[in-house]
């Protein structure tokens, strides 16, 4: 396979971006007053937000609601003009002193009371209150007391991540108590994976039926190879990564495997994003003798991501087990990669296994360099398989769009009686404020 042929693989169409799943919209949904809140200052829908993953999740979920006929009312602390720019910069918090982290934790607690008041003023009375969890920020409790059905979304046990993986909390016991209380008090907990569901159930003692799994998704109209012009940062063939650059992303495994791979294939790597592991990965690439073959872009604007993906020949997702004992994330990048029809090279976890089974790519054992080399060799053979790549995109359109994810949630709410004229709590909420 020539380098010239590899360089041209992202130019073909993989299907009509308008061909979304035929989602049945229940007319009762449009009558529902749906509130969406988040107390994290780093989470924003602003175009230049550096929290790209959370931004994509929030924007996609809200768009999915609108597609279902719902006009969500929103309050995001990260967009509150009282607290500065809506594009709060993400920074590594590991170097901060314990005293400074404690001061920040106390500030979060104090701001929580203010955010709750501002959320109530912004939303008024709602039937359903959906909250994206943030440390010390349980904004939904007052709405539930007024009769709203409170849903809290967990993308991970933040008390653990912030204290063990990111070292960004000082008051860890208090953070854990606050987060678990929210999971216990909410009417429904939404999590992104079965592994995370097990963690939440074990930590809270809640019935498993009260924890509902909705994996991450994507917007196929945005991640569309027929309209994204390729922004290639490295010569073909290229394996690329987009996301938060942290230890659990497993990028060190990729860099260590590159020297052997490049003995037979001139594979280069493009790593898009920022995070606490960035400096150590640059150093590792130099030590492994592949410093010229690994290209680090740092942070890029959200609207540039599809073009960067269009410049990848293979797409990497190498999550590893975390200190808590499981890999509980639902990597959003997987769905974005497959929406672009890019063959995956992914560590063997449930989301990737399901996508590869119905899409295109190869799996490897997390952290295993030899397994990764074999997966890359297999995935390279798929670059020219247009049929498989088109099928992978079609599966994302039908099964994994944000529209499909939101429909799954709304159907579950109907099953629970949280939507419709028989929801007595919702009727009380209509007169609460």
N, C-alpha and C positions, 0 to 999 in steps of 0.2 A: 504494500500500500504506500503510495507516494505521499510526500509532504504536501504537494500541490493539491492532491485530491482531498486530503484531510482538511486543508485550509478552507475548502469551499462547502463544507457539509452543512453549514448553518443557514444557507440561502434559500432552501426549498420550503414550500408551504406544507404544514402538517395539519391542515384542516381549517375550516371557517371559524373564526373567533366568536361568531355569533351563535354557534351551534351548542347551546348550553343544554343541560338536562331539562327535561320537561317537568318542571316542579309544579305540583298541584297547590294552588293557593286557596286556603280556606277563607271565605269572606269574613268570618269572625275575627280573623287576625287583624284586619285593618281597623277594627273598632278598639283594639287594645291600646292602652296608654303604656308604652314601654320606655322605661328609663335605663340609661347606661351610664355608669359612673366608674371612675378610677382615681384613687388618691395618690398615685405615684407621680412625682414631679418630672420624672424622666420620660413619661409616656405621653406622647403627643401625636396628633394627626398632621402636624405641620409638615410641609414638603421637605424642609431641611433638618428634620429631626434626625439625630444620630442614633436613636434607638430604633433601628430599621425593622427588626423582627416584631417587637411590640406594635410599632406603627402599622405594619402590614396586617397584623392580626386584627387590630381595632378597626382599621378602615375596611377590611374585608368583611368583618362581622356586621358592621353597621350597613354596608352596602347590601349584604344578604338580607338584613331586616327590611330594607327599603324595597328590595325586589319582591319580598313577600307581602307588600302592601302596608307595611308598618312604618310610621314616621317616628323614629326614636328621639327621645329627649335626652340630651347628654350633658354631663358635667365631668370634665377632665381637669384635675388640678394642674397638670402640666400645660394647660391652655388658659388657665385663669390669669387675666391681665394683671391682677393684684400681685402675682408672684413672678413677674418678669417675662422673659422671652418664652414663646411656645416651643422653641427648639432647644431645650435644655441639653447641654453637652454631656455626653456620657464620659466618665473618667474611671480609671482604676482606683479603687478605694483601699487597696491593700497596704499602701505605704502610710496611711493615716494613723496617727497615734490612737491608743485606746481612749485617752481623754477626749480627743476630738470626735471619735466615733460615738462616745457616750453623749457628748453634747448634741451631736446630730440626731441621735435616737430620741433624746428629750424634745428636740425641736419637732421631730416627726409626730410625737405624741401630742404636743401642744397644737400643731397644725391640724391634726385629725379632727379635733372639736370644731375648728373653724371650717374645715372642708365639709363636714357634715351639715353645718348651717347653710353654707353656700350651695351645696348640692340640693338641699330642700328648697331653697329660694329659686334655684335655676329650673328645677324639674316640676315643682308643685306636687300634686297628687298623681300617683301612677298605679297601675294595676300590677305590673311586674317590674321589679327592680333587679337589673343585672349588673353585678359588680366584678370588675377585674381586680383580683386581690393584690394588695400592696402592703408592705410591712407597716404595722401599727395603724393601718387605715381601713377600718371597718365602717364604711359609709352607709351600708344598707340597713343596719339595725333600726334606725328611726322610721324608715319607710315600712318595715315589717310591722312595727308596733301600730302603725296607722292602717294596717290591713293589706299592704302590698305583698305579693309573693316574691320572696327574696332569693335570688340565685347568686351564688358566689363562684367565680371561675378561678381555678388554680392551675397555673402552668408549672408548678413545682412547690415543694415545701420550702418557702422562703426562709423560715427560721433556720433551716439546715443550710441552704445554699449560702445565705449571707454570712453565717457564722463559720462554716467549715470550708466552703469552696472560694468565696470571695473575700472573706475577712472584713466585711463592711459593717458589721453590727457589734455593739458592745453589750447591750442589754439583751442578751440572747434568750434568757429564760422568760423575760417579759414578752419578747417578740413571739416566742413559741406559744405562750399562754394566750396572747391576743389572737394569733392566727387560728389556733385550734378552737378557741371559743367561737370565732366567726363560722368555722366549718360546722360546728355543732348547732349553732343557732339558726343558720340559714335553712330555708325550706328545701333547697336542692343545691348540691355541690357539683359543678361541672369540672371535669378533669380531662387532660389531653391524652391519657394512656391508661391501659389496664394496670401497668406497674404503679403509676401514681395513685390510682384508685386503691390499690392494696395498701400503700403507705398511708393514705388519708384515713381509710377505714381502721387500720391498726392504731393510728395515733389518736383518733377521736372516739372510737367505739361506736360509730354510726352504723346503721344497717347498710349493707352494700347496695340496696335498692335506692338509697338516698344519694348515691354518688353515680353520676351519669357521665359516660365517656364520649367526648366529641374530639377526635383528633384535629390537628391543624389542617388547614386547607390552603387554597390559593385562588387567584383571580385569573382565569385563562384568557380573558380579553387583554390583560396587561402583559402576561407572560406568554406572548404569541410570537413564534419564530417567523411568521410570515410578515410581521410588521416591524420587528426589532432589528435595527441595523447593527451588525456585529462590531463591537469595540474590542478588538483582539489586542491584549497587552503582552502576549508572548507568542513565539513562533509555534506553528502546529507540529506535531500534535500536542494539545494542551489539556491538562486536567485542572479543573478550577474548583474553588471553594468560595462561598459567600456566607458571611455570618459573623457571630461574635467569636473573636479569636481567644479562646480559653483552653485550658489543659484538657478538659473533657471532650473537646472537639476532635482529638486524636490526630492533629496535623503533624505532630512529631513522627508518628508512624509513617506517614506519607513521605516526609523529607528523608527519613532514614532509608526508605526503600528505593528512593530515586536513583542513587548511584548504580545499583545493580540493574535496574530497569533500563537506564540510559546506555548500558553496554550493548543492547540490542535495538532499542527504540529511542530516538532523541526526544523523549517526553519532557516537557517543561510544565511548570505549575504556576498558577495565578491564585493568590490568596487575597480576597477582597474583604476588608473589614478591619476593625480595630478591637483591642482587648488586652487583658493583662499578660497574655502569652506572646504577644507580638515580638518583643525584644529578644526573648529566649529563642524563638523560632528563627529569627534572622541570624542569630549566632550559630544555631545548630546547622542551618543551611551552609554557612561558611565552613564550619568544621567538617561537614560531610563532603565538601568539595563541589556543591551544587548551588553556590551563591548566585551564579549567573543564570541558573535555570529556574530559580524560584523568584517570582515577581510579587512583591507586596504593594498593594495599592493604598493601604490605609483606608480611612473613611471615604466613601463616595456618596453623592446625593442619591436619595431614594429613587428618583426617576431615571437614574443611569443604570440601575441594576439589570433590567432586561437586556440592554445592549451588551453589558459585560457577559451575561450568561450566553448570549448568542455568539460570543467569541470563544466559548469552551467547546472542546471535542468530547470530553468526559467530565462528569461532575462528581465531586467528592463529598461524602458525609461519613465521618469516621468516629462517631460518638463512642465513648468508652464508659464502662461502669464507673459510678461515682462512689465516694466514700460511704454513702448510705447503703451501698450494696446492690443497687439497681440503676440501669439507665432508664429513667422514667419520662424523658422528653419525647415530644412528637415533633421531630425536626421539620420546620416549615419549609426549609430549603429543599427537602426531598420533593415536595409537591410543586415547587417552583421549577426545579430542574426538569421534572417529568412533563410539566406543562409546556416547556420549551422543546420537548422531545429529545433531551440529551441523555445518553446512556449513563446510568448511575454506577458508581463504585461506592458501595455503602457497607458499613458494618452491619452484621447480621442481628438486627433487632426488628420487632414486629412491624413497624410502619414500612421500613425498607423491604422486608420480606414480602409484604402484601403488594407493594408497588412493583417489585421486580417480577413477582408471579404473574401479574397482569399487565406488565409494561416491558421495559427494556433496561438491562443492566446486569451487574454481577455483584455478589455479596462476598464479604470476607470476615474472618474471625476478628473481633475487636482487638487492636493492639498487636496483631500477628503480622509481621512484615512479609513472611513468605506467602501467607494466605492473601495478603493485599497484592503482591506481585502477580499471583495467579489470576486474581479478579481483574486486575488492570489488563493483563494479556487477553482475557476473555472479552472484556468490554471493548477493547480496541477493534475486535472483529465485528462489533455491532454498529460502528459508526456509519457504515454505508448501507445498513439495513433500514431503508426508508419506511418500509411497511411496518416494522416493529416500532419504530419511533413515532409514526403516525398513530398507531394503536395505543401507545403509551399516553400520548396527549389526549386521545379520545376518552380513555379511561378516567383521566383527571377531570375532563369536562363533565362527564356523567356522574362520577362518584365523589370527587374530592374538591369541588368548587365550594366557595363560601356559601353559595346559595343552597347547595345540598346540606352543608353543615347546619345552617340556620333552620332549614326545614326539619331536620332531625330533632333539633331542640324544640321547635314549636309543636311538633307531633307528640313529643314526650310531655310537654306541658298540657296538651289536650288530654292525654291519657290520664294525667294526674288531676284533671278537673280545674287546672289553674287558668284556663281560658274558657270564656263563654258565660252564658247567662246564669249558670248554676254556681259560679264562683262567688260565694257570699262575701268572702274577704275582699275581693275586688270591688264589689258594690260598696262596701264600707269605705274603701280607699277613695272612691270617687267623691266622697263628701268629707274627707279627712282634713284638708287644708283649704 
